[in-house]
Amino acid sequence: MTHYSAVTEEVVEDLKSLVGPHNVAVEPEKLASYSRDEVALQFWDREYRAEVLVLPESTDHVSAVLAYADPRMIPVTPRGAGTGLSGGAVPAFGGIVMAFDRMNRILEVDLENLTLTAEPGVVTAEIQAAAARHGLEYAGDPCSGDASFIGGNVAENAGGNKVIKYGTTGANVLALEVVLPSGKVTWFGGKRRKDVTGLDLVHLMVGSEGILGVITKVVLKLVPRHEKVVDLLVPFPTIEEAITLVPRVMRELKITPSSLEFMDRNSLRIVSRYTGSTLPFQEAGAHLIIQIEGNDMDALSDQYEDIGDFCLENGALEVFVADNRNFRDLLWKTRKNIAEAIIVFYTKYAKEDLVVPTGNIPSLLKRVDEVCRKYRLEAVNFGHVGDGNIHVNLLAGEESENWQERIEGARRDLYRSTKELGGTLSGEHGVGLKRKDYLGMFLDEAQVELIRGIKRTFDPNLILNPGKIVDI
Ligand SMILES: Cc1cc2nc3c(=O)[nH]c(=O)nc-3n(C[C@H](O)[C@H](O)[C@H](O)COP(=O)(O)OP(=O)(O)OC[C@H]3O[C@@H](n4cnc5c(N)ncnc54)[C@H](O)[C@@H]3O)c2cc1C
């Protein structure tokens, strides 16, 4: 067990002299709000609290703070916007929370090399908007994009709505400036599309949840922005009919949608209570959102008519074309608010982020039904069906007894089934603090030991975001 040092008044004064007094805070309310993410507090067995908040303004600040904390054994937890769903930014051992609110500049849009360079505290939607101003697109698109930071997206390898066509955040990252726990500053990757010089350390950092190094600059790949986008909303009587159609759209119609999202009946019921709006065929078994994009409206119309006919021939109740702003906003507001609606209306739940090979989604959802019957729970299922990534939410009624044991039993049964189906614990939300105890169900001892070894190599004193992913 590593022994960490407490943050004394002297440490706070030293930090102030390193980064400026205005970038250091110890007020209890501030520490409380920077010590949590979107995992509800009732899910932790105790209160986790930072001892001091540091808001660096530059790479030099980050480097100075780490070089100070490392030999003194003071834990440092990097934090983006705190929208994470795994407790990744929760300071499990107290110490310093290093938040990137003040490193929030877009440094460059390079039109020759089609790249954008940003500091870690830039909100994802601002990056998308900056690219769009040049007729380009940054294709990372998590549902939390109006709030999450690009550094947090990289550290979690955030997925989102366009993975089916453009890949996860990692697929769009070319280079990273990283400060190692020792304070040393280094660059991984560059503005190049190919690189086999040494190991791929860029993509070791991507998804490393802040346990290996602190990301201080991100170079992102930009792609041409399509001029026309059309979303189809397709209700189906049953989940199975909706989901079995997904690979067939690509295989038989030879169309790769930019998004392929799924919402079950319970998702729509709960989100409607939250947003106050409903979708057509609200009580259908499942709805798909299928987004396609292109530059030629005639060609796009042909494509969406093909998809529409194909859906109707294969059980769809109707096909709605959202080719105007209002309807498109309604669709995406509905889809993006489901996660928030659950948090608002329920306190006794498990939010899971399972991913299976796409062909096994129907089997996974059958297992979800069985598990819910066994443990007397309700399920809300939605997610990125094109990627096999389903957000399974297990809900216990507010008055129900033994809810923790029932939900825990259901989670374990479901994890076993997910593994049998070739799936894994988390597709995009990460392991963090929340799923750490289940890692061994999915990775064998050899892999867990490799992770521990990599952690020790980057961070021999184990000061950076301790307590996450694996215990050491
Ligand atoms: C309503 C809602 C919808 C969501 N939808 C999606 C979705 O569609 N797809 C998806 O993938 N996720 C989604 N999420 C989860 C979350 O938004 C993502 O994980 C996001 O990438 C987290 O970014 P953040 O800036 O909030 O990071 P935080 O929560 O602050 O931190 C996340 C992790 O990143 C580390 N970190 C942060 N900054 C740095 C840095 N500069 N250097 C090193 N490590 C760092 C932290 O230590 C932590 O481990 C959703 C969350 C909510 C609440």
Ligand as a Chemical Component Dictionary entry (heavy atoms), coordinates in Angstrom:
data_LIG
# 
_chem_comp.id                   LIG 
_chem_comp.type                 NON-POLYMER 
_chem_comp.pdbx_formal_charge   0 
_chem_comp.three_letter_code    LIG 
# 
loop_
_chem_comp_atom.comp_id 
_chem_comp_atom.atom_id 
_chem_comp_atom.alt_atom_id 
_chem_comp_atom.type_symbol 
_chem_comp_atom.charge 
_chem_comp_atom.model_Cartn_x 
_chem_comp_atom.model_Cartn_y 
_chem_comp_atom.model_Cartn_z 
_chem_comp_atom.pdbx_ordinal 
LIG C1  C1  C 0 -25.138 12.960 -20.275 1  
LIG C2  C2  C 0 -23.825 12.294 -20.610 2  
LIG C3  C3  C 0 -23.642 11.767 -21.872 3  
LIG C4  C4  C 0 -22.431 11.128 -22.188 4  
LIG N1  N1  N 0 -22.269 10.633 -23.458 5  
LIG C5  C5  C 0 -21.118 10.027 -23.771 6  
LIG C6  C6  C 0 -20.925 9.487  -25.083 7  
LIG O1  O1  O 0 -21.795 9.557  -25.951 8  
LIG N2  N2  N 0 -19.750 8.874  -25.351 9  
LIG C7  C7  C 0 -18.761 8.777  -24.402 10 
LIG O2  O2  O 0 -17.715 8.207  -24.697 11 
LIG N3  N3  N 0 -18.914 9.282  -23.164 12 
LIG C8  C8  C 0 -20.059 9.903  -22.824 13 
LIG N4  N4  N 0 -20.214 10.411 -21.568 14 
LIG C9  C9  C 0 -19.122 10.293 -20.578 15 
LIG C10 C10 C 0 -18.144 11.507 -20.531 16 
LIG O3  O3  O 0 -18.766 12.660 -21.009 17 
LIG C11 C11 C 0 -16.875 11.194 -21.321 18 
LIG O4  O4  O 0 -16.152 10.166 -20.687 19 
LIG C12 C12 C 0 -15.955 12.419 -21.494 20 
LIG O5  O5  O 0 -14.920 12.088 -22.384 21 
LIG C13 C13 C 0 -15.341 12.886 -20.183 22 
LIG O6  O6  O 0 -14.732 14.139 -20.412 23 
LIG P1  P1  P 0 -14.527 15.163 -19.219 24 
LIG O7  O7  O 0 -13.807 16.346 -19.749 25 
LIG O8  O8  O 0 -15.784 15.430 -18.514 26 
LIG O9  O9  O 0 -13.537 14.311 -18.292 27 
LIG P2  P2  P 0 -13.543 14.025 -16.720 28 
LIG O10 O10 O 0 -14.794 13.325 -16.323 29 
LIG O11 O11 O 0 -13.218 15.259 -15.981 30 
LIG O12 O12 O 0 -12.318 13.046 -16.618 31 
LIG C14 C14 C 0 -12.365 11.791 -17.261 32 
LIG C15 C15 C 0 -11.005 11.098 -17.130 33 
LIG O13 O13 O 0 -10.041 11.799 -17.893 34 
LIG C16 C16 C 0 -8.906  12.122 -17.091 35 
LIG N5  N5  N 0 -8.418  13.400 -17.609 36 
LIG C17 C17 C 0 -9.120  14.521 -17.813 37 
LIG N6  N6  N 0 -8.342  15.460 -18.360 38 
LIG C18 C18 C 0 -7.099  14.913 -18.497 39 
LIG C19 C19 C 0 -5.849  15.393 -18.988 40 
LIG N7  N7  N 0 -5.710  16.622 -19.471 41 
LIG N8  N8  N 0 -4.798  14.543 -18.977 42 
LIG C20 C20 C 0 -4.904  13.275 -18.500 43 
LIG N9  N9  N 0 -6.063  12.792 -18.019 44 
LIG C21 C21 C 0 -7.138  13.602 -18.026 45 
LIG C22 C22 C 0 -9.436  12.159 -15.675 46 
LIG O14 O14 O 0 -8.406  11.895 -14.727 47 
LIG C23 C23 C 0 -10.466 11.048 -15.715 48 
LIG O15 O15 O 0 -9.853  9.803  -15.501 49 
LIG C24 C24 C 0 -21.406 11.036 -21.217 50 
LIG C25 C25 C 0 -21.597 11.594 -19.945 51 
LIG C26 C26 C 0 -22.806 12.210 -19.635 52 
LIG C27 C27 C 0 -22.978 12.786 -18.261 53 
# 
loop_
_chem_comp_bond.comp_id 
_chem_comp_bond.atom_id_1 
_chem_comp_bond.atom_id_2 
_chem_comp_bond.value_order 
_chem_comp_bond.pdbx_ordinal 
LIG C1  C2  SING 1  
LIG C2  C3  SING 2  
LIG C2  C26 DOUB 3  
LIG C3  C4  DOUB 4  
LIG C4  N1  SING 5  
LIG C4  C24 SING 6  
LIG N1  C5  DOUB 7  
LIG C5  C6  SING 8  
LIG C5  C8  SING 9  
LIG C6  O1  DOUB 10 
LIG C6  N2  SING 11 
LIG N2  C7  SING 12 
LIG C7  O2  DOUB 13 
LIG C7  N3  SING 14 
LIG N3  C8  DOUB 15 
LIG C8  N4  SING 16 
LIG N4  C9  SING 17 
LIG N4  C24 SING 18 
LIG C9  C10 SING 19 
LIG C10 O3  SING 20 
LIG C10 C11 SING 21 
LIG C11 O4  SING 22 
LIG C11 C12 SING 23 
LIG C12 O5  SING 24 
LIG C12 C13 SING 25 
LIG C13 O6  SING 26 
LIG O6  P1  SING 27 
LIG P1  O7  DOUB 28 
LIG P1  O8  SING 29 
LIG P1  O9  SING 30 
LIG O9  P2  SING 31 
LIG P2  O10 DOUB 32 
LIG P2  O11 SING 33 
LIG P2  O12 SING 34 
LIG O12 C14 SING 35 
LIG C14 C15 SING 36 
LIG C15 O13 SING 37 
LIG C15 C23 SING 38 
LIG O13 C16 SING 39 
LIG C16 N5  SING 40 
LIG C16 C22 SING 41 
LIG N5  C17 SING 42 
LIG N5  C21 SING 43 
LIG C17 N6  DOUB 44 
LIG N6  C18 SING 45 
LIG C18 C19 SING 46 
LIG C18 C21 DOUB 47 
LIG C19 N7  SING 48 
LIG C19 N8  DOUB 49 
LIG N8  C20 SING 50 
LIG C20 N9  DOUB 51 
LIG N9  C21 SING 52 
LIG C22 O14 SING 53 
LIG C22 C23 SING 54 
LIG C23 O15 SING 55 
LIG C24 C25 DOUB 56 
LIG C25 C26 SING 57 
LIG C26 C27 SING 58 
# 
